[in-house]
Every structure is written in C-alpha cells, then in structure tokens.
C-alpha cells in the first residue's frame, strides 16, 4: 500500500508534477484535491462542494475562491481526483450513489482540502 493513495479517474489528463504537488501536502493535511477543469470551465460541479454549496462552471467557481490569495481551502467533498493518506483510504468508503469520498472522510474525523493552484484536465 505505501503511505498514500492517489484516486484519479482514468480519463483525466495530468502531469507528474501535479501528483507530486498534491502528495507534498499530505504532511499537513489528510487529503487534497485539485481543480478539475475542461479548459476554462470547472468540470466537477457535482463532486466538489464547500460551505454547503457545489462549485459552478464559471469563475470564481465557488464563493470561497473570490479573491483567493493562495493556500489550501477546506472542502466537504471532491470527485474526479484526490490524494489521501493511507489511513484515510483504510477506513473511508466511496459513496457510489454520489460518486464522492468526502462525507466518509468527515465521518471519520479526516479533513479534505482543495489546492486551487493545481489543475487536472477533463477531456
């Protein structure tokens, strides 16, 4: 198993540096997701949710991103792609109905974060 788990849908386009940057956050957080984009459109509006609201397709994508000045932001759920500590994957369950893992993370006391500076492309 190792120390981390990478969850990424098979059709996403990403660079090695993307995963390395996300994995680098695991020293400080339990799990982190990138922005899931289709060009300039935010793609995963169903999976990504924060402050009780789903993300939207167009900037700023979510109210918490308005005036974003860097750093990680808390999420309630994410889809498409995320990295997590092994301890998270060992106890959390993937909700097939909602296609997300975040609610199970919260139930087990883990946090999920967004790195808005990292993007994966959904073709």
URHU-V900405 format. One line per field, one symbol per residue. ss: DSSP state (H for helix, E for strand, - for the rest). phi: phi as a letter, one per 20 degrees, with the letter a starting at -180 (. if undefined). psi: psi as a letter, one per 20 degrees, with the letter a starting at -180 (. if undefined). A space follows every 10 residues. Layout:
ss: ???
phi: ???
psi: ???
This chain:
ss: ---EEEEE-- -EE--HHHHH HHHHHHH--- EEEEEEEE-- EE------EE --EE------ --HHH----- -EEEE-E--- EEEEEHHHHH H---E----E -HHHHHH--- -EEEEEEEEE EE-
phi: .ndbcddbff efdbdggfff fffffffdcf bbcefddcme efeefffebb lmcffdfdge mbgfefmgdo necfcebbcm badbfggfff dedeeffelb dggfffgene dccddfedcd ddf
psi: gbiqppopqh jqprqghghg gghhiihhrh qqqrpoqncj ppgmhghppq kjqqqrhqqj hqhiipjpjr rqqqqhrqag pqqqqhhghh iqqpohgilr ighhgghjjq qprpniipqq po.
